[in-house]
Amino acid sequence: MNIGSVAFAGLMLAVGLVYEAMAMNMPEGSLAYPGPGLFPMVVGVFLIATALGCLLQEIMPRMRSKDSAASSLPSEVPAAAEERNVAKTIQLTALMIGYIFVLKPLGFPLAIFAFLALAIRIFGYRKWLPTLAMAAVIASLAYVAFVVWLKVSLPLGILEEVLG
């Protein structure tokens, strides 16, 4: 068990709980008219869920693998895995920089769709149809959440001419 990973996940869980407690003191409004506390409350829930997921991911596999550790060989060389992680980090960084440059000309819906599709591929999913479907669903949800529901003014880019 990596103590640093467990400590970091625990710290993020504590930060998320404090953040959520502070957000709950703000007026949340309603779904039709969200108040200033609604978005921080949603962010706090995601932060807590992510921290719990990381904490469980760090603790649970270690418990299961203790029994089978003696009988199984490592599936890959740690150095090769580390090199792949560095490559993925560089690719995702380049993808984020690219997203910044294409956001305004392409518009939010197309830019986020392309970003998500490529990010899913970078993370190792190889089938195009499910990748494009996941990207489309997540991009649609993001558009509805930010543009329709929260009324955030995001660029439409080339879609502005098409949509009117």
Legacy VTK file of the C-alpha trace (Angstrom):
# vtk DataFile Version 3.0
C-alpha trace
ASCII
DATASET POLYDATA
POINTS 164 float
0.000 0.000 0.000
1.356 3.384 -0.986
1.066 5.528 2.132
1.490 8.730 0.109
-1.481 7.881 -2.130
-3.645 6.971 0.845
-2.647 10.163 2.675
-3.358 12.309 -0.394
-6.766 10.682 -0.953
-7.568 11.174 2.727
-6.518 14.825 2.542
-8.693 15.358 -0.547
-11.599 13.681 1.248
-11.179 16.059 4.188
-10.952 19.059 1.828
-14.081 17.845 0.026
-16.013 17.471 3.276
-15.029 20.970 4.452
-15.821 22.400 0.992
-19.222 20.673 0.984
-20.011 21.951 4.497
-19.196 25.500 3.388
-21.267 25.115 0.212
-24.272 23.900 2.194
-24.317 27.225 4.053
-24.925 29.072 0.771
-28.383 29.431 -0.779
-28.836 26.629 -3.286
-31.954 27.885 -5.072
-33.873 25.438 -7.242
-33.201 23.499 -10.414
-35.019 26.121 -12.470
-33.185 29.021 -10.797
-29.935 27.775 -9.284
-28.537 29.818 -6.443
-24.883 30.610 -5.757
-24.464 27.505 -3.585
-25.729 24.889 -6.046
-22.629 24.591 -8.213
-20.207 24.480 -5.235
-22.410 21.818 -3.652
-22.242 19.683 -6.825
-18.470 20.191 -7.034
-18.143 19.150 -3.384
-20.089 15.952 -4.008
-17.849 15.088 -6.959
-14.723 15.879 -4.941
-15.867 13.650 -2.086
-16.849 10.832 -4.471
-13.530 11.056 -6.313
-11.511 11.072 -3.096
-13.464 8.082 -1.763
-12.944 6.267 -5.053
-9.196 6.912 -4.975
-8.990 5.852 -1.354
-10.900 2.626 -1.994
-8.901 1.935 -5.145
-5.688 2.271 -3.178
-6.837 0.110 -0.259
-9.117 -2.573 -1.763
-6.920 -4.121 -4.494
-4.097 -4.445 -2.010
-6.286 -6.527 0.290
-7.326 -8.867 -2.551
-3.855 -9.169 -4.010
-2.210 -10.209 -0.720
-3.629 -13.715 -1.114
-2.591 -14.157 -4.726
0.673 -12.195 -4.609
2.819 -15.235 -3.944
1.314 -17.282 -6.762
1.217 -14.700 -9.560
3.961 -13.023 -11.499
3.911 -9.273 -12.150
2.000 -8.565 -15.343
4.347 -5.850 -16.561
7.656 -4.249 -15.814
7.181 -1.160 -13.589
9.566 0.914 -15.728
7.512 0.237 -18.867
4.308 1.173 -17.052
5.938 4.353 -15.806
7.024 5.273 -19.344
3.463 4.720 -20.591
2.100 6.955 -17.834
4.557 9.709 -18.755
3.578 9.394 -22.422
-0.129 9.580 -21.551
0.472 12.634 -19.385
2.297 14.390 -22.215
-0.458 13.454 -24.678
-3.200 14.725 -22.364
-1.315 17.956 -21.732
-0.955 18.505 -25.486
-4.643 17.685 -25.917
-5.637 20.268 -23.287
-3.474 22.914 -24.935
-5.051 22.059 -28.272
-8.513 22.322 -26.699
-7.707 25.848 -25.534
-6.791 26.874 -29.082
-9.824 25.313 -30.805
-12.473 26.222 -28.220
-13.403 29.587 -29.717
-13.217 28.769 -33.445
-14.868 25.323 -33.197
-17.171 26.179 -30.318
-17.752 24.451 -27.006
-19.906 21.520 -28.205
-17.543 20.389 -30.967
-14.357 21.143 -29.023
-15.456 19.237 -25.920
-16.682 16.327 -28.056
-13.314 16.086 -29.833
-11.421 16.490 -26.553
-13.402 13.728 -24.851
-13.145 11.324 -27.786
-9.371 11.758 -27.997
-8.931 11.599 -24.209
-10.875 8.333 -24.069
-8.578 6.950 -26.786
-5.470 8.118 -24.912
-6.674 6.287 -21.815
-6.663 3.092 -23.839
-10.192 2.440 -25.091
-9.754 1.230 -28.682
-13.230 0.859 -30.181
-14.336 3.949 -32.078
-18.122 3.600 -31.980
-18.431 3.340 -28.169
-15.771 6.055 -27.802
-17.731 8.462 -30.002
-20.989 7.541 -28.269
-19.503 8.180 -24.793
-18.011 11.480 -25.964
-21.333 12.549 -27.496
-23.314 11.722 -24.344
-20.860 13.474 -22.018
-20.563 16.505 -24.336
-24.369 16.744 -24.535
-24.692 16.554 -20.758
-22.013 19.228 -20.353
-23.783 21.477 -22.865
-27.156 21.055 -21.158
-25.660 21.579 -17.693
-23.610 24.661 -18.489
-25.344 26.417 -21.381
-28.998 25.491 -20.929
-29.314 24.998 -17.191
-26.656 27.277 -15.671
-26.861 29.838 -18.519
-23.069 30.010 -18.946
-22.152 31.864 -22.116
-19.844 29.494 -23.973
-18.670 30.024 -27.561
-20.597 28.179 -30.258
-17.942 28.780 -32.932
-18.906 27.405 -36.313
-22.193 26.089 -34.893
-23.361 29.671 -34.311
-23.815 30.138 -38.072
-25.600 26.786 -38.399
-27.887 27.225 -35.390
-28.685 30.832 -36.172
LINES 1 165
164 0 1 2 3 4 5 6 7 8 9 10 11 12 13 14 15 16 17 18 19 20 21 22 23 24 25 26 27 28 29 30 31 32 33 34 35 36 37 38 39 40 41 42 43 44 45 46 47 48 49 50 51 52 53 54 55 56 57 58 59 60 61 62 63 64 65 66 67 68 69 70 71 72 73 74 75 76 77 78 79 80 81 82 83 84 85 86 87 88 89 90 91 92 93 94 95 96 97 98 99 100 101 102 103 104 105 106 107 108 109 110 111 112 113 114 115 116 117 118 119 120 121 122 123 124 125 126 127 128 129 130 131 132 133 134 135 136 137 138 139 140 141 142 143 144 145 146 147 148 149 150 151 152 153 154 155 156 157 158 159 160 161 162 163
